[in-house]
Amino acid sequence: MVLKFFQFVNDFVYLYPLLMSFVWMIGALIFYWRLEWRPDNPPTLKEYPFFSVLIPCHNEEGQINDTVVQLLELDYPKYEIVIIDDGSTDNTASILHDLSKTHKRVRAVYLKENQGKAAALNVGCLIARADLILTIDADAFLDPKALKWMAWHFVTFPRVGAVSGNPRVLNRTTLLAKIQTGEYSTIIGLIKRTQRVLGKLLTVSGVIAAFHRQALVSVGLLDTDMVTEDIDITWKLQKRFWDVRYEPRSICWILVPETLKGLWRQRLRWSQGGVEVLRKHRDIWQDWRQRRLWPVYLEYVFSVVWAYAFWTLVTLWALTEVFNLTLPMRLVPPIPPAWAGSILALTCITQFAISLCVDHIYEKKMVRYLFWVIWYPFMYWMIGSLTVIVGAPKALLKKKGARAVWRSPDRGIETLQPHSSINLCQR
């Protein structure tokens, strides 16, 4: 009995990622051929709706000016920029004051205390003039055509409540950043495409997402006690039967962590926030109408179980090596059995090839970064699964209603200017 249990856990650890890789590849190809195989230019609309671009920020004196300057050059006729300063203690407020005085499109709101990103966005939603709202991080650079791609969904399909954009990595100077460049393409991009084909997304992108104001109001805006407000608002909208979409041609260039400490903090927040959402929205199992959310829920549950199973095997293997214990089966983690390793390697190469095929329209020389993704299983599987081990208990034991406030992220070793994103778009 014990032998069968350990064998099952061992098989699950290596076969579950293999199964999901095939699901993601097939789903991404279906999405690409059905929804993405279109001209480079967004569809022309008879009338372009007015957009409010919201930028919540906290201590962003080094980035916010570049972000706003880039936004002022969007290829879109009607939009405003609303910047919400959430209790910054640096020179951010002064910079925002100058920007709002210089540019007619720019307005600034100042909150006295740090209340968190969700609270800042809620304030922005209340004062925004438009019915369509785009949220973007203060350190991100938006592609000039991004708003047109977003607008097409809202104008064409009235039940669309949110559209997630396509984050692309801008800083690529270190191994960590290069791996994430491939990760966003070969993992995150394929997953979002597959989830869209299946009908429901786990989350919109926190760094770039557009919302219909009516949809946000219908669910009570964003909850301020969630570590990952982007995942939570996605589930709230979908539970109220708003359509949430993924638009890969709405590109946003982002800065990713380039230190292990910064990466750990980011992935720990993602893991904790994901489990918080599972805990909060477990009531979907009581409503048959929410059945299309069930596969997304189960997939995340299985990913949490996988993390615990993986580290259980690693721990048992370490104990057998250190204390010379005898177990009913031979454990060799984290190296898979020979046959499984060969299949995983072949699947990995196939997944890279498919992501290259899908993503070549956004970056012509993406292949140079896919080489670095071979390190993904060795580094990111371990870091990601460890953050689940730490984050899950934090989410389950978190006091209900505790406000989630800002923490300055790791934005890489080098500070890049907005024109760098334009150069990347042309590659």
NURORO-140699 format. One line per field, with one value per residue (C-alpha): residue number from 1; z, x, y. Coordinates in pm, whole numbers. Example, Ala and Ser with C-alpha at 12.3 -4.5 7.8 and 13.67 -1.06 7.14 Angstrom:
seq	(1 2) .
Z	(780 714) .
X	(1230 1367) .
Y	(-450 -106) .
// end
This chain:
seq	(1 2 3 4 5 6 7 8 9 10 11 12 13 14 15 16 17 18 19 20 21 22 23 24 25 26 27 28 29 30 31 32 33 34 35 36 37 38 39 40 41 42 43 44 45 46 47 48 49 50 51 52 53 54 55 56 57 58 59 60 61 62 63 64 65 66 67 68 69 70 71 72 73 74 75 76 77 78 79 80 81 82 83 84 85 86 87 88 89 90 91 92 93 94 95 96 97 98 99 100 101 102 103 104 105 106 107 108 109 110 111 112 113 114 115 116 117 118 119 120 121 122 123 124 125 126 127 128 129 130 131 132 133 134 135 136 137 138 139 140 141 142 143 144 145 146 147 148 149 150 151 152 153 154 155 156 157 158 159 160 161 162 163 164 165 166 167 168 169 170 171 172 173 174 175 176 177 178 179 180 181 182 183 184 185 186 187 188 189 190 191 192 193 194 195 196 197 198 199 200 201 202 203 204 205 206 207 208 209 210 211 212 213 214 215 216 217 218 219 220 221 222 223 224 225 226 227 228 229 230 231 232 233 234 235 236 237 238 239 240 241 242 243 244 245 246 247 248 249 250 251 252 253 254 255 256 257 258 259 260 261 262 263 264 265 266 267 268 269 270 271 272 273 274 275 276 277 278 279 280 281 282 283 284 285 286 287 288 289 290 291 292 293 294 295 296 297 298 299 300 301 302 303 304 305 306 307 308 309 310 311 312 313 314 315 316 317 318 319 320 321 322 323 324 325 326 327 328 329 330 331 332 333 334 335 336 337 338 339 340 341 342 343 344 345 346 347 348 349 350 351 352 353 354 355 356 357 358 359 360 361 362 363 364 365 366 367 368 369 370 371 372 373 374 375 376 377 378 379 380 381 382 383 384 385 386 387 388 389 390 391 392 393 394 395 396 397 398 399 400 401 402 403 404 405 406 407 408 409 410 411 412 413 414 415 416 417 418 419 420 421 422 423 424 425 426 427) .
Z	(0 95 -218 -437 -266 -315 -675 -737 -586 -790 -1113 -1036 -982 -1327 -1532 -1424 -1577 -1887 -1921 -1868 -2125 -2391 -2282 -2305 -2644 -2798 -2648 -2760 -3117 -3128 -2997 -3247 -3552 -3446 -3283 -3337 -3704 -3810 -3961 -3755 -3739 -3513 -3676 -3766 -3556 -3665 -3335 -3069 -2712 -2452 -2221 -1875 -1819 -1446 -1300 -928 -783 -458 -444 -822 -870 -1082 -1328 -1341 -1571 -1838 -1816 -1862 -2149 -2326 -2268 -2419 -2753 -2784 -3123 -2989 -3036 -2703 -2363 -2036 -1790 -1420 -1178 -820 -576 -288 1 -158 71 -204 -477 -671 -576 -702 -1034 -1076 -1002 -1280 -1525 -1462 -1508 -1832 -2009 -2050 -2070 -1726 -1393 -1054 -729 -398 -110 225 341 176 129 -132 -508 -498 -294 -527 -832 -669 -617 -979 -1099 -905 -1059 -1410 -1684 -1918 -1915 -2025 -1786 -1852 -1552 -1595 -1353 -1300 -1436 -1753 -2112 -2330 -2700 -2909 -3057 -2732 -2662 -3010 -2964 -2626 -2758 -3033 -2777 -2578 -2884 -3061 -2763 -2501 -2239 -2221 -1872 -1888 -2133 -2027 -2217 -2304 -2074 -2237 -2054 -2117 -1901 -2021 -1877 -1633 -1641 -1425 -1662 -1972 -1822 -1746 -2105 -2221 -1936 -2033 -2387 -2347 -2023 -1928 -2283 -2371 -2047 -2101 -2459 -2347 -2064 -2305 -2541 -2248 -2165 -1831 -1727 -1394 -1396 -1603 -1607 -1307 -1505 -1798 -1801 -1931 -1763 -1832 -1547 -1527 -1476 -1193 -1021 -1054 -840 -589 -740 -617 -273 -69 144 -138 -198 -570 -655 -1025 -969 -735 -965 -1253 -1053 -926 -1281 -1420 -1134 -1239 -1598 -1746 -2032 -1957 -2257 -2344 -2615 -2695 -2942 -2666 -2558 -2248 -2173 -1810 -1575 -1399 -1090 -1154 -803 -624 -336 -569 -759 -435 -309 -638 -665 -295 -345 -649 -460 -151 -361 -565 -255 -107 -418 -397 -37 -107 -417 -312 -325 -703 -633 -494 -818 -1139 -1340 -1236 -1381 -1643 -1357 -1210 -1443 -1365 -993 -1011 -1217 -951 -672 -852 -893 -517 -453 -702 -509 -184 -355 -518 -196 -8 -246 -224 156 169 -75 133 451 288 170 498 745 516 560 367 189 -10 -336 -486 -472 -699 -698 -841 -1141 -1321 -1435 -1762 -1982 -1821 -1852 -2226 -2281 -2070 -2269 -2601 -2474 -2358 -2701 -2870 -2637 -2717 -3090 -3062 -2851 -3107 -3384 -3191 -3062 -3367 -3472 -3154 -3146 -3457 -3264 -2975 -3042 -2881 -2544 -2565 -2507 -2153 -2077 -2041 -1691 -1612 -1461 -1250 -1107 -1139 -1052 -726 -645 -755 -563 -251 -258 -265 43 225 73 115 497 497 280 485 819 705 906 698 603 655 400 138 105 -130 -124 -369 -623 -770 -1113 -1236 -1218 -1497 -1541 -1896 -2084 -2266 -2611 -2540 -2564 -2908 -3023 -2890 -3079 -3400 -3352) .
X	(0 280 473 171 118 478 471 154 309 626 430 212 516 656 345 126 356 381 3 -45 222 24 -297 -129 26 -297 -501 -253 -251 -631 -634 -369 -545 -892 -833 -479 -414 -501 -331 -81 -307 -615 -962 -1087 -1381 -1647 -1604 -1339 -1469 -1311 -1060 -935 -582 -527 -176 -163 179 374 728 779 996 1242 986 661 775 896 573 353 563 523 147 113 230 -41 -201 -551 -777 -960 -814 -709 -436 -523 -235 -316 -35 -92 88 433 713 960 937 656 387 597 659 288 205 439 302 -60 26 216 -15 -391 -451 -295 -472 -331 -493 -306 -386 -232 -161 -50 -375 -268 -300 -663 -773 -584 -752 -1093 -1034 -925 -1237 -1458 -1306 -1242 -1441 -1461 -1671 -1368 -1074 -722 -501 -125 166 383 694 539 554 246 265 115 -159 -255 -567 -710 -683 -855 -1132 -1226 -1336 -1554 -1719 -1785 -1896 -2114 -2071 -1694 -1612 -1233 -950 -603 -303 24 319 663 993 1196 1507 1715 2061 2083 2014 1705 1561 1639 1468 1161 1163 1118 878 634 636 653 459 240 138 41 -155 -359 -439 -552 -765 -933 -1014 -1166 -1371 -1237 -911 -738 -642 -604 -255 -202 33 -206 -579 -884 -1225 -1574 -1669 -2018 -1861 -1640 -1929 -2151 -1905 -1832 -1498 -1172 -1137 -861 -776 -648 -272 -336 -625 -592 -677 -963 -1131 -1108 -1299 -1552 -1631 -1657 -1881 -2118 -2097 -1892 -1671 -1298 -1066 -698 -560 -196 -159 -213 151 299 673 751 1050 1097 1302 1668 1764 1666 1525 1305 1191 1110 898 709 634 545 286 148 127 -33 -278 -376 -458 -648 -866 -926 -1034 -1257 -1430 -1480 -1854 -1848 -1892 -2239 -2364 -2399 -2390 -2026 -1920 -1692 -1479 -1437 -1151 -955 -1008 -903 -595 -473 -553 -353 -61 -60 -79 203 428 373 420 744 899 777 977 1278 1266 1233 1519 1739 1656 1743 2077 2172 2047 2075 1709 1539 1216 990 1103 1405 1371 1584 1434 1458 1581 1300 1324 1513 1208 1017 1318 1345 975 988 1287 1112 794 994 1152 814 663 946 892 518 571 824 570 300 517 730 489 576 952 1136 1444 1271 1467 1778 1598 1440 1785 1775 1441 1619 1700 1331 1261 1578 1529 1168 1006 1195 1140 777 694 872 670 354 474 527 242 -43 -36 -8 -318 -519 -424 -452 -690 -995 -1018 -648 -556 -291 -54 232 580 838 921 1255 1270 1599 1959 1952 1701 1570 1414 1079 1238 1395 1051 1000 1331 1227 898 1092 1309) .
Y	(0 239 147 222 558 669 547 748 1062 1008 966 1268 1492 1415 1344 1636 1904 1686 1666 2039 2120 1935 2108 2449 2378 2255 2538 2803 2673 2676 3033 3140 3001 3112 3450 3572 3510 3863 4168 4363 4666 4669 4673 5019 5135 5386 5563 5516 5524 5749 5578 5668 5535 5484 5467 5383 5463 5471 5610 5611 5920 5725 5582 5775 6057 5813 5614 5920 6058 5724 5725 6071 5924 5656 5603 5668 5973 6008 5929 6084 5986 5974 5915 5818 5889 5650 5817 5845 5958 6053 6319 6148 6402 6694 6519 6447 6809 6924 6666 6765 7133 7069 6821 6867 6492 6432 6456 6364 6253 6249 6015 6104 5749 5426 5235 4980 4938 4821 5123 5358 5203 5233 5605 5635 5455 5696 6009 5872 6043 5745 5430 5228 5211 5091 5016 5013 4997 5303 5131 4989 5118 5074 4992 5278 5054 4882 5089 5030 4654 4685 4912 4665 4403 4643 4797 4467 4256 4434 4157 4205 4326 4308 4252 4141 4271 4101 4187 4155 4172 4487 4439 4144 4196 3904 3530 3576 3836 3629 3325 3537 3665 3309 3229 3505 3371 2992 2950 3246 3336 2978 2938 3254 3156 2811 2946 3186 2897 2708 3017 3148 3315 3262 3629 3939 4084 4310 4532 4596 4533 4720 4720 4839 5072 4919 4575 4700 4877 4569 4367 4641 4751 4593 4437 4603 4298 4074 4042 3989 4216 4128 3760 3846 4099 3851 3592 3846 3955 3603 3492 3771 3636 3918 3803 3836 3818 3799 4026 3934 4222 4476 4482 4636 4634 4561 4548 4214 4122 4053 3940 3621 3826 4030 3722 3540 3830 3853 3481 3457 3730 3546 3216 3367 3565 3261 3056 3352 3357 2980 3023 3320 3183 2821 2888 2835 2463 2536 2693 2490 2814 2858 2522 2682 2815 2468 2358 2677 2623 2257 2335 2578 2330 2062 2301 2358 1984 1932 2174 1985 1649 1763 1886 1579 1363 1593 1584 1206 1167 1397 1203 871 1010 1178 915 612 523 244 323 88 248 420 800 1013 1363 1615 1411 1226 863 819 766 1051 1279 1213 1280 1596 1721 1653 1819 2119 2162 2125 2384 2627 2575 2642 2953 3075 3023 3208 3492 3568 3843 4035 3975 3863 3750 3575 3255 3404 3411 3067 2919 3049 2882 2547 2670 2719 2373 2381 2729 2838 2508 2507 2875 2868 2551 2677 2999 2786 2596 2927 3126 2877 2878 3258 3282 3033 3192 3553 3767 3853 4220 4300 4567 4482 4779 4867 4721 4851 4577 4476 4639 4511 4621 4876 5159 5155 5443 5416 5439 5099 4940 5087 4943 4602 4621 4665 4358) .
// end
